[in-house]
Amino acid sequence: MNQWSSTQSHAGCKQDWQERLTNSLANTQWSKSITPIADKIASGKRLSIDDGLVLYQHLDLTEVGRLANFVRKSRFDNFAFFNSNVHINQTNVCVLSCRFCAFRRSKKSSDAYSLDIEAYVDDLSIYADYVDEVHSVGGLHPDWDVHHYQQLFRTVKEKFPHITIKALTAVEIKHLSQLSKISFSEVLTILKDAGLGSLPGGGAEILDDEIRSIICNGKESSEEYLEIHKIAHEIGLPSNCTMLFGTVETTKHRLIHMDKLRRLADVTNGFQCFVPYPFLPDSSRLPEAQCATGSEVLRTIAISRLMLDSIPHIKAYRMNIGDGLAELALQYGADDIDGTVQKESIMHLAGSTTPLDHDLSRLSKLIENAGCIPVKRNTTYQKFEIFIPPKPKPRRGLKMAHN
Ligand code: SF4
């Protein structure tokens, strides 16, 4: 693909996109409360937490979305990204019980499962011909230490060298460090040497320890989440970061969360993508959750784009928010919709009805419907290809109908 290179997709090229942004905002009119924020963005100044609160309270959601969309377009023109991946959740056995989680099971539960290395590889082999990423997160298994994952990743890379392994959230890294009695850094180094290519961002929830003690007691602390990602970046493992919203946090908690992530990104330049997703409620988990509406999801995605100036990509995670809202989110600052996914349990057990398939044409149509150009990317946003869907084969009998 001509127009893109790896450096263009990352934060290092701010000067270029800032110039485009300044020019595109020069003659645009904004309402009174948004004008100072638009001026800051046009001059390359970072938005404050208070600016974020103004954006959360601003009545005209479309104006917030329009501002976010200016930033997205300055960075990526009309290109929007997706990839060809498969999610394999290696086990649902977990020693913790986060209150929002519909996925975890105790080891003795009748529907507990744990894929051994052979079963994992068998599962992956079904998709291996048409994916270039496997995304694996799961429960904190009491018996699987770092050597289990070392062996798993080595086996995957031996059998499928073209597949990038994006696996293990920060809490899984912490769990392996505790089980194996080695540091975070040693865990990450062992796994990187075995073939781990990047870390997903899951487990960030809200980076506030009071909120964490309510919704995910026992999980890694806010500091530990940031420390694990910092170490990953330092040893050359890029990562994503996430935010679970709509539980018991305030909008200020969300903005402080974003601020912590962008400050780490300032130092390491290692976050590729931010993935904000709402809590999917049911009657049993976290009954006190506020639950985010569709407009709040779009607003939070738009504000993420505006606040996170040092994290290049904002993902509309369609497994969580659905294809319809993901399409709309591309007009509210998001530039990525994740991938084909194909197998996924965590969001689907929590209530997601997003289709699991390997139809790249359907994904590209979703992007085109949002007025964007679909670009297939690899895990680390270093290889890009404008996706041109294969022409549908003429159906038998169609010709006869015209005769
Ligand atoms: S969110 Fe993760 S750590 Fe928490 S209970 Fe579920 S599987 Fe376990």
Boltz pocket constraint, residues with backbone or C-beta under 6 A from the ligand:
constraints:
  - pocket:
      binder: B
      contacts: [[A, 92], [A, 94], [A, 95], [A, 96], [A, 97], [A, 98], [A, 101], [A, 102], [A, 103], [A, 104], [A, 138], [A, 139], [A, 140], [A, 171], [A, 216], [A, 219]]
      max_distance: 6.0
